[in-house]
Amino acid sequence: MIFVSGHSKWHNIQKTKGAADAKRAQAFTKIAREMIVAVKEGGSGDPNNNSRLATVIAKAKAVNMPNDNIKRTIDKALGSGSNENYESITYEGYGVSGVAVIVETMTDNRNRTASEVRHLFDKYGGNMGASGCVSWSFDRKGVLVVDDEDGELEEDAVMEAALEAGADDFVNDDGAFIIYTDPDSFTDVLSTLEEKFKFASAQIEMVPQNYIKIDDEENVKLFEKMIDLLEENEDVQNVFHNWDDAE
C-alpha cells in the first residue's frame, strides 16, 4: 500500500544542492571516509556482498563521484596502507524554536567532534541532548530523488516504476520525484531504477514524522547558520532536521 507523504524534504535538498556542488571536493572526502568504514566493517569491497558499501556507492554516484575515485577508495580500504580508524557517532538535540536536529558523524577523535558539535548547538540558540531525545520522531528510510530539471518525465511512469521496484512511498514535490524505501530494500530499488532515471540524491536518511515552523526571521538566520556550519564540519556526514522551511 502506498502512502503519499504530505510533506517532503526536497526543498531542503534544493537549498543545499548548490552549496554541495560548490564544495564537491569536501563532499567526496566525506563519502570516501564513509566508504572506508563500510569496507572495513562490512569485511568486503564488493557491494554485492556488503550492503552498507552498496548504499555509500549509491550516495557517491548521486553526487557524480567518478568511478575511479570510488575504486581507489575501496582499494585503499582493502590495502594494508589504510590506517584510518573512524567511528560513527550520532548526536541529537534541538535548534531554535524546538526544531529537532540529528547530526551523524564519522570521527577519529570523539572528544573533538562532540565539543565542536555542542559548541554549534549552544552558539546558535539550540542545545545538544541525550541520545534518543529526538530520533524517536524520525523514521529511517531510503530516499531517492529523481532529477527532472528538464521536465521530461511523466509522473505516472516514475511512480509505476518505483512501485514495481518495491518502493514504499512516492511524492511529487514541485516536479521533483521523491521515492521512499525501506532501508533494507534501498539498494535493490536503486539498482532497478538507476538505469531508468538520474538521481539528484540517493541515500539512507532520517525522515521527520512532522515538521516545525520557526517563529521569526532572526531565528531562521540562526538556525540556517547552525546547519551550514554543522554541514561544513569535516567530521559531520549528515544533518537531518524537521524545520518546515517551505515558503
C-alpha positions in Angstrom: 0.0 0.0 0.0 1.4 3.4 -1.0 1.3 6.3 1.4 1.9 9.6 -0.2 3.5 12.0 2.3 2.0 15.4 2.9 5.4 16.9 3.1 8.9 16.1 1.7 12.3 17.4 2.3 13.1 18.2 -1.3 13.1 21.9 -0.5 16.0 21.2 1.9 17.9 19.3 -0.7 17.4 22.1 -3.3 18.7 24.6 -0.8 21.9 22.6 -0.2 22.4 21.2 -3.6 24.2 24.3 -5.0 26.4 24.5 -1.9 27.3 20.8 -2.3 28.2 21.3 -5.9 30.4 24.2 -4.9 32.1 22.1 -2.3 32.4 18.9 -4.4 35.9 18.0 -3.1 34.7 18.2 0.5 31.7 16.0 -0.3 33.9 13.5 -2.0 36.2 13.4 1.0 33.3 12.7 3.4 31.9 10.0 1.2 35.4 8.4 0.9 35.6 8.3 4.6 32.2 6.6 4.8 33.2 4.2 2.1 36.4 3.2 4.0 34.4 2.4 7.2 31.8 0.5 5.2 34.5 -1.7 3.6 36.2 -2.3 7.0 33.1 -3.0 9.0 31.4 -5.0 6.2 34.5 -7.1 5.6 34.3 -6.8 1.8 35.0 -4.4 -1.1 32.2 -6.0 -3.2 28.9 -4.1 -2.9 27.1 -7.3 -3.8 28.3 -8.8 -0.5 28.3 -5.6 1.5 25.0 -3.7 1.7 26.4 -0.8 3.6 29.1 -0.3 0.9 26.4 -0.5 -1.8 24.5 2.2 0.0 27.5 4.5 0.1 28.4 3.9 -3.5 24.8 4.9 -4.4 25.3 8.1 -2.5 28.6 8.7 -4.3 27.1 8.2 -7.7 24.3 10.6 -7.0 26.8 13.4 -6.5 28.8 12.3 -9.6 31.8 11.0 -7.7 34.0 9.4 -10.5 34.2 5.6 -10.7 38.0 5.9 -10.5 37.7 7.7 -7.1 35.3 5.0 -5.9 37.6 2.2 -6.9 40.6 3.9 -5.5 38.9 4.4 -2.2 37.8 0.8 -1.9 41.3 -0.4 -2.8 42.7 1.8 -0.2 40.4 0.5 2.4 41.3 -3.1 1.5 45.0 -2.4 1.5 47.4 -2.5 4.4 48.2 1.1 3.9 44.9 2.3 5.2 45.3 3.2 8.8 42.1 5.4 9.2 40.2 4.4 12.3 36.9 6.1 12.3 33.8 5.5 14.4 30.2 6.5 13.7 28.6 8.7 16.4 25.2 10.3 16.2 24.4 13.5 18.2 20.8 14.7 18.8 19.4 18.0 20.0 17.2 21.0 19.4 17.7 24.2 17.4 15.8 27.4 17.9 12.0 27.1 18.2 12.4 23.5 19.3 13.4 22.2 15.8 14.7 18.6 16.2 18.2 18.0 14.8 20.2 14.8 14.2 23.9 15.0 13.4 25.6 11.9 12.0 29.4 12.0 12.3 32.4 9.8 11.5 35.4 10.7 13.6 38.8 9.6 14.7 38.5 11.8 17.8 35.2 11.7 19.5 36.1 14.3 22.1 36.9 16.9 19.4 33.8 16.1 17.5 31.4 16.2 20.5 32.9 19.5 21.6 32.6 21.1 18.2 29.0 19.9 17.6 27.9 21.0 21.1 29.5 24.4 20.6 27.5 25.0 17.4 24.2 24.0 19.1 25.0 26.3 22.0 26.2 29.3 19.9 23.1 29.4 17.7 20.3 29.1 20.2 20.0 25.3 20.5 21.1 22.6 22.9 22.5 19.2 22.4 20.6 16.5 24.2 20.9 12.8 25.1 20.9 10.0 22.6 17.4 9.3 21.6 16.0 12.7 22.6 14.7 13.4 19.1 15.3 10.3 16.9 12.1 8.8 18.1 10.3 11.4 15.9 12.1 10.4 12.7 11.9 7.3 10.6 15.0 5.8 8.9 14.2 5.4 5.2 15.9 5.1 1.8 15.3 8.3 -0.1 15.8 8.6 -3.8 15.2 12.0 -5.5 14.8 11.7 -9.3 16.3 14.6 -11.2 13.7 16.1 -13.6 15.1 19.5 -14.2 14.1 19.4 -17.8 10.5 18.4 -17.0 10.7 15.5 -19.4 9.5 12.7 -17.1 5.9 11.6 -16.6 4.8 11.4 -13.0 2.7 8.3 -13.6 5.6 6.5 -15.3 8.0 7.3 -12.5 5.5 6.3 -9.8 4.7 3.0 -11.6 8.4 2.2 -12.0 9.1 3.0 -8.3 6.2 0.8 -7.1 7.2 -2.1 -9.3 10.8 -1.8 -8.0 9.5 -2.2 -4.4 9.3 1.4 -3.1 7.0 2.2 -0.1 6.2 5.8 -0.9 6.2 8.3 -3.8 5.9 12.1 -3.7 5.8 14.7 -6.5 7.1 17.9 -4.9 7.1 20.7 -7.5 8.4 18.4 -10.2 10.9 16.6 -8.0 10.0 12.9 -7.7 10.9 11.5 -4.3 10.9 7.8 -3.7 11.0 6.3 -0.2 12.0 2.8 0.5 12.6 0.5 3.5 16.3 0.8 4.3 16.8 -2.9 3.7 15.4 -2.7 0.2 17.1 0.6 -0.7 19.9 -0.9 -2.8 17.5 -3.3 -4.6 15.2 -0.5 -5.5 18.1 1.7 -6.6 19.7 -0.9 -8.8 16.4 -1.4 -10.5 15.8 2.3 -11.2 19.2 3.7 -11.8 19.3 2.7 -15.4 16.0 4.5 -16.0 16.5 7.7 -14.0 19.1 10.1 -12.9 19.2 10.8 -9.2 19.8 14.2 -7.6 20.2 12.4 -4.2 20.3 8.8 -3.1 20.9 7.8 0.5 19.6 6.5 3.8 18.1 9.4 5.7 16.3 10.2 8.9 12.9 11.4 7.7 10.8 13.5 10.1 7.3 12.4 11.1 6.3 16.0 11.5 7.6 19.5 10.8 8.0 22.7 12.8 8.0 26.3 11.6 10.5 28.7 13.1 8.8 31.7 14.6 10.8 34.8 13.3 13.4 35.8 10.7 16.2 36.2 13.2 15.7 32.7 14.5 15.6 31.5 10.9 19.0 33.0 10.3 20.4 31.5 13.5 19.1 28.0 12.5 20.4 28.3 8.9 23.8 29.3 10.2 24.0 26.4 12.6 23.0 23.9 10.0 25.5 25.4 7.5 28.4 25.2 9.9 27.5 21.7 11.0 27.5 20.5 7.4 30.8 22.2 6.8 32.5 20.4 9.7 34.8 17.7 8.3 33.6 15.1 10.8 29.9 15.6 10.0 28.5 13.2 7.4 24.8 14.1 7.5 22.5 16.6 9.2 18.7 15.9 9.4 16.1 18.2 10.9 12.3 18.8 11.0 12.3 22.5 10.1 9.5 23.3 7.7 11.1 26.0 5.5 8.6 25.8 2.8 7.6 29.3 1.6 
